[in-house]
Amino acid sequence: MGFYEKHCLPHVINCACGIRPIQRQRQKVVPQARGRVLEVGMGSGLNLPFYNAANVEFVWGLEPSEGMRKRAQRNLAKAAVEVRWLDLPGEEIPLDNDSVDTVLLTYTLCTIPGWQKALEQMRRVLKPGGELIFCEHGVAPDSSVQKWQARINPWWGKIAGGCHLNRPIPEYLDKGGFHIDKLESMYLPGPRIATYNYWGIATQK
């Protein structure tokens, strides 16, 4: 891991993922988590203030980046829920089958290299009747924006930790073995190439 990835990238991601429009999105979805929660890509713990502690037993925080786990310490100190770190990537979730009540996926699916394997792992650990709560940015509905997403995507990933601007989030969830029960989408304030959001709830097929 180079200097940029270890020391600079965690700061870049923390700032970009902590802007007000994205925090408002987190506030919409995170309180719906319940029971034993697996948060995939916990990062610096930006979701922690929004958990409803009365409904959460504890949170497994899956985060492979040491730099992001270090940045999370301040948010962990103020958290109302217990967090148990898992320092492996999303493709290698070290939990038993049917052990999770809620999978929380926020602004993470854009970066996972093996996204389908990761989603299959999430489906494996999710209990029957459990929910995958998601909020992700992805491909825009307008062809003009899609063209710019495609043009910019190659170098965007190099500076943003492998982030893809144009992943088709609903399609990926479907291919990963999930049925989308609730879906909303819209542009958030900001550059349209990076601000089209999908959020909702999915369950196992």
BATI-932083 format. One line per field, with one value per residue (C-alpha): x, y, z; chain; residue number from 1. Coordinates in pm, whole numbers, plus 50000, padded with zeros to 5 digits. Layout:
residues N
x c(X|...)
y c(Y|...)
z c(Z|...)
ch c(A|...)
i c(NUM|...)
***
This chain:
residues 205
x c(50000|50143|50166|49855|49638|49756|49771|49581|49296|49123|49104|48972|48703|48605|48555|48371|48140|48067|47920|47574|47363|47518|47477|47108|47086|47251|46997|46717|46837|47058|46785|46603|46877|46783|46920|47266|47389|47664|47782|47986|48247|48214|48495|48540|48209|48001|47684|47731|47540|47229|47178|46874|47051|46722|46676|47036|47208|47553|47723|47986|48191|48354|48641|48965|49143|49359|49359|48981|48959|49197|48984|48680|48809|48649|48309|48344|48408|48073|47874|47564|47605|47874|48100|48298|48557|48604|48915|48852|48712|48347|48426|48544|48287|48403|48058|47835|47544|47217|47386|47288|46952|47044|47312|47383|47547|47614|47843|48043|47920|48085|48433|48419|48618|48434|48091|47893|48089|48053|47675|47652|47844|47601|47312|47478|47514|47172|46901|46583|46354|46649|46697|46972|46939|47128|47214|47454|47547|47557|47471|47253|46928|47019|47225|47422|47532|47606|47848|48042|48041|48196|48459|48565|48533|48884|49077|48811|48880|49252|49200|48892|49006|48859|48520|48309|48075|47838|47759|47395|47305|46960|47100|47393|47164|46951|47255|47380|47069|46850|46495|46443|46133|46168|46364|46396|46636|46726|47009|47159|47299|47635|47796|47553|47823|47862|47534|47264|47158|46967|46835|46593|46551|46626|46566|46692|46537)
y c(50000|50337|50662|50809|50503|50474|50835|51059|50847|50792|51170|51221|50955|51076|51432|51330|51087|51327|51619|51733|51578|51237|51267|51337|51017|50823|50970|50828|50469|50387|50409|50121|49875|49626|49330|49208|49442|49390|49724|49657|49927|50101|50340|50614|50539|50813|50604|50558|50867|50754|50405|50357|50192|50066|49839|49726|49445|49528|49614|49414|49679|49530|49757|49633|49971|50027|50400|50417|50216|50464|50755|50588|50611|50948|50832|50502|50686|50864|50570|50445|50097|49833|49785|49467|49518|49275|49371|49172|49283|49238|48931|48750|48800|48588|48518|48212|48150|48313|48513|48870|49046|49354|49422|49793|49902|50275|50420|50098|49893|50143|50036|49658|49485|49153|49306|48993|48768|49027|49046|48667|48670|48926|48707|48403|48562|48732|48547|48443|48744|48976|49296|49455|49832|50021|50373|50400|50633|50492|50522|50822|50790|51064|50961|51286|51230|50863|50967|51188|50918|50677|50931|51027|50687|50552|50829|50890|50544|50617|50915|50783|50443|50237|50411|50364|50643|50436|50105|49997|49941|49774|49538|49443|49369|49147|48956|48920|48727|49001|49114|49490|49550|49927|50159|50536|50738|51098|51339|51490|51844|51853|51736|51504|51259|51155|51235|51004|50801|50477|50376|50125|49776|49436|49080|48739|48584)
z c(50000|49894|50089|49921|49992|50353|50466|50221|50087|50426|50469|50115|50157|50503|50375|50056|50236|50520|50327|50431|50149|50209|50584|50526|50323|50605|50844|50628|50616|50916|51186|51015|51118|51389|51582|51492|51221|50968|50830|50517|50462|50797|50706|50964|51135|50975|51021|51395|51513|51326|51470|51691|51984|52130|51827|51776|51968|51826|51497|51312|51133|50823|50718|50559|50567|50873|50800|50803|51126|51289|51168|51321|51678|51749|51627|51811|52138|52105|51966|52146|51995|52041|51739|51668|51394|51107|50910|50593|50256|50163|49956|50272|50547|50846|50992|51010|50778|50889|51168|51078|51113|50906|50648|50609|50284|50241|49973|49958|49661|49427|49542|49603|49324|49353|49404|49312|49546|49820|49776|49778|50107|50249|50140|50302|50645|50642|50834|50654|50683|50739|50543|50342|50383|50117|50007|49714|49432|49080|48716|48632|48432|48182|47880|47877|48238|48167|47891|48130|48397|48148|48040|48390|48559|48475|48648|48914|49054|49083|49314|49497|49616|49333|49337|49023|48919|48707|48869|48813|49177|49137|48874|49097|49392|49170|49040|49398|49496|49640|49569|49605|49817|49835|49608|49583|49370|49295|49228|49541|49535|49362|49036|48858|48756|49122|49294|49161|49465|49508|49848|49992|50132|49978|50096|49991|49683)
ch c(A|A|A|A|A|A|A|A|A|A|A|A|A|A|A|A|A|A|A|A|A|A|A|A|A|A|A|A|A|A|A|A|A|A|A|A|A|A|A|A|A|A|A|A|A|A|A|A|A|A|A|A|A|A|A|A|A|A|A|A|A|A|A|A|A|A|A|A|A|A|A|A|A|A|A|A|A|A|A|A|A|A|A|A|A|A|A|A|A|A|A|A|A|A|A|A|A|A|A|A|A|A|A|A|A|A|A|A|A|A|A|A|A|A|A|A|A|A|A|A|A|A|A|A|A|A|A|A|A|A|A|A|A|A|A|A|A|A|A|A|A|A|A|A|A|A|A|A|A|A|A|A|A|A|A|A|A|A|A|A|A|A|A|A|A|A|A|A|A|A|A|A|A|A|A|A|A|A|A|A|A|A|A|A|A|A|A|A|A|A|A|A|A|A|A|A|A|A|A|A|A|A|A|A|A)
i c(1|2|3|4|5|6|7|8|9|10|11|12|13|14|15|16|17|18|19|20|21|22|23|24|25|26|27|28|29|30|31|32|33|34|35|36|37|38|39|40|41|42|43|44|45|46|47|48|49|50|51|52|53|54|55|56|57|58|59|60|61|62|63|64|65|66|67|68|69|70|71|72|73|74|75|76|77|78|79|80|81|82|83|84|85|86|87|88|89|90|91|92|93|94|95|96|97|98|99|100|101|102|103|104|105|106|107|108|109|110|111|112|113|114|115|116|117|118|119|120|121|122|123|124|125|126|127|128|129|130|131|132|133|134|135|136|137|138|139|140|141|142|143|144|145|146|147|148|149|150|151|152|153|154|155|156|157|158|159|160|161|162|163|164|165|166|167|168|169|170|171|172|173|174|175|176|177|178|179|180|181|182|183|184|185|186|187|188|189|190|191|192|193|194|195|196|197|198|199|200|201|202|203|204|205)
***
